[in-house]
Amino acid sequence: QVQLVESGGGLVQSGGSLRLSCAGSGVNIGHDTVAWYRQYTGKRRELIASVTRGGITVYEDSVRGRFTISRDNAANTVYLQMDSLRPEDTAKYYCNFFSSPFNWGQGTWVSVSS
């Protein structure tokens, strides 16, 4: 099945770190900009970070300086390194292609305790 699969979420204390992975299955992840999105319960998804084919990154204000997006085309995976996590980062995280998005995957939960 052609899809993007998110993993790496979990429960962490405030100030801790997690690394999320977005792996391409049946699709070359290197063909498009890839973005990470965050969705709070009952809210719409919001784009928080993206990385172009050439490695140019863009961040939403609340995560800039704390989160780092990167891509490893050989591993067919995009990562989101999340440092200095805060309780307000608690949400479900999704990845998708930016220009030609797939159907949304299952996402991965991140829960940050105070």
C-alpha positions in Angstrom: 0.0 0.0 0.0 1.3 3.4 -0.9 1.4 5.6 2.2 3.3 7.6 4.6 3.7 6.1 8.1 4.3 8.2 11.2 6.0 6.8 14.3 8.0 7.8 17.3 5.4 9.5 19.5 5.0 8.9 23.2 4.8 10.3 26.7 7.6 12.6 27.8 8.1 15.1 30.6 8.3 18.8 29.9 11.7 19.8 28.6 12.3 16.3 27.1 12.8 15.2 23.5 11.3 12.9 21.0 12.1 12.1 17.4 9.2 11.5 15.0 9.7 9.5 11.8 7.7 9.7 8.6 8.5 6.7 6.4 7.5 6.3 2.8 5.9 2.9 2.0 5.6 2.3 -1.8 6.4 5.9 -2.5 9.6 7.9 -3.0 9.6 10.5 -0.2 12.2 12.5 -2.1 9.9 13.7 -4.9 8.1 16.5 -3.0 8.2 18.8 -0.1 7.2 17.0 3.1 5.5 18.6 6.0 4.7 17.8 9.6 1.3 18.8 10.9 -0.1 19.0 14.5 -3.7 18.5 15.5 -5.0 19.3 18.9 -8.1 17.4 19.9 -11.2 19.0 18.3 -9.1 21.4 16.2 -7.9 21.5 12.6 -4.5 20.3 11.6 -1.9 23.0 11.4 1.4 22.9 9.5 4.3 23.2 11.8 7.4 22.3 9.7 8.3 21.5 6.2 11.4 20.5 4.2 11.8 20.9 0.4 13.4 18.4 -1.9 16.6 20.6 -1.6 16.5 20.6 2.2 15.1 24.1 2.7 13.2 24.2 6.0 10.3 26.4 7.3 8.9 26.4 10.8 5.8 27.7 12.5 6.6 30.3 15.1 5.7 28.2 18.2 8.2 25.4 17.2 11.0 27.4 15.6 14.2 26.9 17.6 12.9 23.8 19.3 11.9 21.4 16.5 14.2 20.4 13.6 12.9 18.8 10.4 15.2 16.8 8.2 15.1 14.2 5.5 17.1 11.1 4.7 16.3 10.2 1.1 18.4 7.1 1.3 16.2 5.9 4.2 13.1 7.2 2.5 12.2 9.0 5.7 11.6 12.5 7.0 12.3 13.2 10.7 11.0 15.7 13.2 13.4 16.2 16.2 11.4 17.7 19.0 13.4 19.3 21.8 12.4 21.4 24.8 8.9 19.9 24.7 6.1 21.8 26.4 2.7 20.6 27.6 1.2 22.7 24.8 2.9 20.4 22.3 0.6 17.6 23.4 -1.2 16.7 20.2 -1.4 14.1 17.3 1.3 14.6 14.7 0.9 13.8 11.0 3.2 14.0 8.0 2.2 14.4 4.4 3.4 15.6 1.0 2.9 19.3 0.7 2.1 19.7 -3.1 0.2 16.5 -3.7 -1.0 15.2 -0.3 -2.0 11.6 0.2 -4.9 10.5 2.3 -4.0 11.2 6.0 -2.3 8.4 7.9 -2.9 7.3 11.5 -0.6 9.9 12.9 1.4 9.5 16.1 0.5 10.9 19.6 2.8 13.1 21.6 1.9 13.7 25.2 4.0 16.1 27.3 3.5 16.2 31.1 4.2 19.2 33.2 
